[in-house]
């Protein structure tokens, strides 16, 4: 049986937006310039790598710890300044967010390692090393949050400790976001082996 032919890709020369031939319209959906600015584009990565990276698993995964962290920090800060304003709801939100936070960070960390390996065939490049260091710090900070929250965060000391862990994680998250945004649309060509499989 004949293999299904890969659909041609086209790139908008001015803005770099890439799309399949079947998705071509009269204008570029990103910058709005006419269709004539598109030219054929050849994907440098193997189809397997490209397909997995186009799922955007890591960019999606990083939203979970970010959201969880923002909820926890907001709830804690509001409670600190307005202790009588719905304390059960705010502290409940902070506690729940703090308990699930390390799991979301670990998911983002794991997806980031896979993304880095697929994108650059190595996780030891200078930017990825920097990302791994900050991710590890964020992961360590996140490990403390469920223990602090589980015993209760009604006293000031527990709230402050949770805020410190959360702030460390937030700073790491901002650094990681700035480093990661520059890596979104680049990567090494060809195929790569992960866990004995070629992608």
C-alpha positions as CSV (number, residue, x, y, z in Angstrom):
1,X,0.0,0.0,0.0
2,X,1.3,3.4,-1.0
3,X,2.2,5.8,1.9
4,X,0.1,8.9,2.2
5,X,2.0,11.8,0.7
6,X,2.9,14.6,3.1
7,X,0.9,17.8,2.5
8,X,3.0,20.7,1.2
9,X,3.8,23.5,3.6
10,X,3.9,27.2,2.9
11,X,5.5,30.1,4.8
12,X,4.6,33.8,4.8
13,X,7.9,35.5,3.9
14,X,7.3,38.7,5.9
15,X,6.1,37.2,9.2
16,X,7.2,33.6,9.1
17,X,3.8,32.0,9.6
18,X,3.7,28.4,8.4
19,X,0.6,26.6,7.2
20,X,-0.5,23.6,5.2
21,X,-1.5,24.0,1.5
22,X,-5.1,23.1,2.3
23,X,-5.2,26.0,4.9
24,X,-4.1,28.7,2.4
25,X,-6.5,31.6,2.2
26,X,-6.5,34.9,0.4
27,X,-4.5,36.6,3.2
28,X,-2.0,35.4,5.9
29,X,-4.1,34.7,9.0
30,X,-1.2,36.1,11.2
31,X,-0.2,39.4,9.5
32,X,-3.0,39.9,7.0
33,X,-0.8,40.3,3.9
34,X,-2.1,38.8,0.6
35,X,-1.6,35.2,-0.4
36,X,1.1,36.0,-3.0
37,X,3.6,36.6,-0.2
38,X,3.6,32.9,0.7
39,X,6.2,30.5,-0.7
40,X,6.7,26.8,-0.4
41,X,8.4,25.7,2.9
42,X,10.3,22.5,3.6
43,X,10.2,21.3,7.2
44,X,13.8,20.5,8.3
45,X,12.7,18.1,11.0
46,X,11.6,14.5,10.5
47,X,7.8,14.1,10.3
48,X,7.7,12.3,13.6
49,X,9.5,15.1,15.5
50,X,7.6,17.8,13.8
51,X,4.2,16.1,14.5
52,X,4.9,15.8,18.3
53,X,6.3,19.3,18.6
54,X,3.3,20.7,16.8
55,X,1.1,19.3,19.6
56,X,2.6,22.1,21.8
57,X,2.6,19.8,24.8
58,X,5.2,21.8,26.8
59,X,3.7,25.3,26.0
60,X,0.3,24.0,27.1
61,X,1.7,22.2,30.2
62,X,3.4,25.3,31.6
63,X,0.1,27.1,31.9
64,X,-1.0,24.7,34.7
65,X,1.6,25.6,37.3
66,X,1.4,29.3,36.3
67,X,-2.4,29.3,36.8
68,X,-2.2,27.3,40.0
69,X,0.5,29.6,41.4
70,X,-1.3,32.8,40.6
71,X,-4.5,31.5,42.3
72,X,-2.5,30.5,45.4
73,X,-0.6,33.8,45.7
74,X,-3.6,36.0,45.0
75,X,-5.7,34.2,47.6
76,X,-3.0,34.4,50.2
77,X,-2.3,38.1,49.6
78,X,-6.0,39.0,49.7
79,X,-6.4,37.1,52.9
80,X,-3.3,38.8,54.5
81,X,-4.7,42.3,53.7
82,X,-8.4,41.5,54.3
83,X,-8.5,38.6,56.8
84,X,-12.3,38.8,57.3
85,X,-13.1,38.7,53.5
86,X,-14.3,35.2,52.8
87,X,-11.4,33.5,54.7
88,X,-12.7,30.0,54.1
89,X,-12.9,30.4,50.4
90,X,-9.6,32.2,50.0
91,X,-7.6,29.9,52.3
92,X,-9.3,26.9,50.7
93,X,-8.3,28.0,47.3
94,X,-4.7,28.6,48.5
95,X,-4.6,25.2,50.1
96,X,-5.9,23.3,47.1
97,X,-3.6,25.2,44.7
98,X,-0.6,24.6,47.0
99,X,-1.3,20.8,47.2
100,X,-1.6,20.3,43.4
101,X,1.2,22.8,42.5
102,X,4.2,20.3,42.6
103,X,2.3,17.9,40.3
104,X,1.7,20.6,37.7
105,X,5.4,21.7,37.9
106,X,6.6,18.2,37.5
107,X,4.4,17.7,34.4
108,X,5.7,20.9,32.9
109,X,9.3,19.9,33.8
110,X,8.9,16.5,32.1
111,X,7.3,17.9,29.0
112,X,10.0,20.5,28.8
113,X,12.8,17.8,28.9
114,X,11.0,15.9,26.1
115,X,10.5,19.1,24.1
116,X,14.1,20.1,24.4
117,X,15.4,16.6,23.4
118,X,13.0,16.6,20.4
119,X,13.7,20.1,19.3
120,X,17.5,20.3,19.8
121,X,18.5,16.5,20.0
122,X,20.1,17.4,23.4
123,X,19.2,18.9,26.7
124,X,22.7,20.2,27.5
125,X,22.7,23.3,25.3
126,X,23.4,26.6,27.1
127,X,19.8,27.9,27.2
128,X,18.4,24.5,28.1
129,X,20.9,24.1,30.9
130,X,19.7,27.5,32.3
131,X,16.1,26.3,32.0
132,X,16.9,23.1,33.8
133,X,18.5,24.9,36.7
134,X,15.6,27.3,37.1
135,X,13.1,24.4,36.6
136,X,14.9,22.4,39.4
137,X,14.7,25.4,41.8
138,X,11.0,25.8,41.0
139,X,10.4,22.1,41.5
140,X,12.2,22.2,44.9
141,X,10.2,25.2,46.0
142,X,7.0,23.5,44.9
143,X,7.7,20.4,47.0
144,X,7.3,22.5,50.2
145,X,3.9,23.9,49.3
146,X,1.7,20.9,49.9
147,X,3.3,20.2,53.3
148,X,2.9,23.8,54.4
149,X,-0.7,23.9,53.2
150,X,-1.8,20.5,54.4
151,X,-1.2,21.2,58.1
152,X,-3.2,24.4,57.7
153,X,-2.4,28.0,56.7
154,X,-4.4,29.8,59.3
155,X,-1.4,31.3,61.1
156,X,0.8,34.2,59.7
157,X,4.0,32.1,59.7
158,X,2.5,29.4,57.4
159,X,1.1,32.1,55.1
160,X,4.5,33.9,54.9
161,X,6.4,30.7,54.2
162,X,3.9,29.7,51.5
163,X,4.3,33.2,50.0
164,X,8.1,32.8,50.0
165,X,8.0,29.5,48.2
166,X,5.4,30.8,45.8
167,X,7.4,33.9,45.0
168,X,10.6,31.9,44.4
169,X,8.6,29.7,42.0
170,X,7.0,32.8,40.3
171,X,10.5,34.4,39.7
172,X,11.7,31.1,38.2
173,X,8.6,30.8,36.1
174,X,9.1,34.3,34.7
175,X,12.8,33.6,33.8
176,X,11.8,30.3,32.2
177,X,9.1,32.0,30.2
178,X,11.5,34.6,28.8
179,X,14.0,31.9,27.9
180,X,11.4,29.6,26.4
181,X,9.7,32.1,24.2
182,X,12.8,32.4,22.0
183,X,12.9,28.6,21.4
184,X,9.4,28.2,20.2
185,X,9.9,28.3,16.5
186,X,13.4,26.9,16.1
187,X,15.0,23.4,16.3
188,X,17.6,21.1,14.7
189,X,16.9,19.4,11.5
190,X,16.6,15.6,10.9
191,X,15.5,12.8,13.2
192,X,16.4,12.1,16.9
193,X,16.4,8.9,19.1
194,X,14.5,9.0,22.4
195,X,14.1,5.9,24.6
196,X,15.4,3.8,21.7
197,X,12.8,5.1,19.2
198,X,13.6,7.2,16.2
199,X,11.5,10.4,15.8
